[in-house]
């Protein structure tokens, strides 16, 4: 499940300077640790857990989150 691409979503004043708030590209993988099933959405996970015909429980679900951050260039002093 791939989420939004990197973009500036606003600005915040930090130490008197305007700093951009960046929404970074995020990828979430939801997997059943027992069966190996990869789910497309949280709704599929919920349906599988609630289905009495499957042995799936919440503790069988693994959520991996990959966040890609922008490269930061440091200019000047870092003190």
C-alpha positions as CSV (number, residue, x, y, z in Angstrom):
1,X,0.0,0.0,0.0
2,X,1.8,3.1,-1.2
3,X,0.9,6.5,0.2
4,X,1.7,10.1,-0.8
5,X,4.8,11.3,-2.6
6,X,7.1,13.8,-0.9
7,X,5.7,17.4,-0.9
8,X,5.7,20.4,1.3
9,X,2.4,20.5,3.3
10,X,3.1,23.6,5.3
11,X,5.6,25.7,7.3
12,X,6.4,26.1,11.0
13,X,8.4,28.7,12.8
14,X,11.3,27.1,14.7
15,X,13.9,29.3,16.5
16,X,12.6,32.3,14.5
17,X,13.0,30.6,11.1
18,X,10.4,29.4,8.7
19,X,10.9,25.6,8.3
20,X,9.0,23.5,5.7
21,X,6.9,20.6,6.9
22,X,7.5,17.8,4.4
23,X,5.2,14.8,3.8
24,X,7.6,12.0,2.8
25,X,6.8,9.0,0.6
26,X,5.6,6.2,2.8
27,X,5.0,2.5,2.0
28,X,3.1,0.2,4.4
29,X,3.1,-3.6,4.1
30,X,0.6,-5.5,6.1
31,X,1.3,-9.2,6.3
32,X,0.0,-12.3,8.2
33,X,3.0,-13.7,9.9
34,X,1.5,-17.2,10.0
35,X,0.1,-17.6,6.5
36,X,2.3,-15.1,4.6
37,X,-0.7,-13.4,3.2
38,X,-0.1,-9.7,2.2
39,X,-3.1,-7.5,2.6
40,X,-4.1,-4.6,0.4
41,X,-5.8,-2.6,3.2
42,X,-6.7,-2.4,6.8
43,X,-10.3,-3.4,5.8
44,X,-9.0,-6.7,4.5
45,X,-7.1,-7.3,7.8
46,X,-10.2,-6.6,9.8
47,X,-12.4,-8.9,7.6
48,X,-9.8,-11.7,8.0
49,X,-9.7,-11.4,11.8
50,X,-13.4,-11.2,12.1
51,X,-14.0,-14.2,9.8
52,X,-14.9,-17.2,11.9
53,X,-13.7,-19.5,9.1
54,X,-10.1,-18.3,9.5
55,X,-7.7,-18.8,12.5
56,X,-6.3,-15.2,12.0
57,X,-5.8,-13.2,15.2
58,X,-4.5,-9.6,15.6
59,X,-1.2,-10.9,17.0
60,X,-0.7,-12.7,13.6
61,X,-0.6,-9.3,11.8
62,X,2.7,-7.6,11.0
63,X,2.8,-4.0,9.8
64,X,6.1,-2.8,8.2
65,X,6.4,1.0,7.5
66,X,9.1,2.3,5.1
67,X,9.5,6.1,5.1
68,X,11.8,7.8,2.6
69,X,13.2,11.1,3.8
70,X,14.7,13.8,1.7
71,X,18.4,14.3,1.6
72,X,19.4,17.2,3.9
73,X,22.2,19.5,3.0
74,X,23.9,21.1,6.0
75,X,25.1,24.7,5.4
76,X,27.2,26.6,7.9
77,X,27.7,25.8,11.6
78,X,26.1,22.7,13.2
79,X,26.7,23.9,16.8
